[in-house]
Amino acid sequence: MAGLPIRQDHSPADLRTRAAREKDCRAALRLLAIANALEGMTRAEAARLTGMERQALHDAIQRFNVEGPDGLHDHPRTGRPGQLTSGQQAALKAHILRGPEPERDGVSAWRLIDLCEHVEQTYGVSYSQWGLSRVLKRLGLSRQKTRPSHPKGSPAAQAAFKKAAPVQAAGPRS
């Protein structure tokens, strides 16, 4: 039984050159497998040498015949849609950047568990701490917290303390 014909407008040497320059290793392996098949190897052998199944090579050949070498890149996957809309995500980001009020919220800095509770109460969406951490990362927020400051702390008193603190140079060690 004859295999699926492969378009002949690219030579095996050309495909190997493209594979050597390719940054996407999966696309490079597909190019090498097609080059092997064009040189006369059996499809099973060409696929085995590049670490793929014969069916994967067949699919790559179909994409190569339709789209050429550029069609061998992975297509983007949509994935599962987010539970929060873009407006809700923007409101959550603004809420986080505004920061907590210690009297009202009972915390001086947001923790993931606090934010999970806020999202569930406000939007009716339940997230695990890990899941909300991924949402925050997509929003450009990090998990790093600023150094906590006492709500009754005075910046003027802190500056006066820093000026009055004696600074001693390190002496010779014995």
Secondary structure by P-SEA (a helix, b strand, c coil): cccccccccccaaaaaaaaaacccaaaaaaaaaaaaaaacccaaaaaaaacccaaaaaaaaaaaaccccccccccccccccccccaaaaaaaaaaaaacccccccccccccaaaaaaaaaaaccccccaaaaaaaaaaacccccccccccccccaaaaaaaaaabbbbcccccc
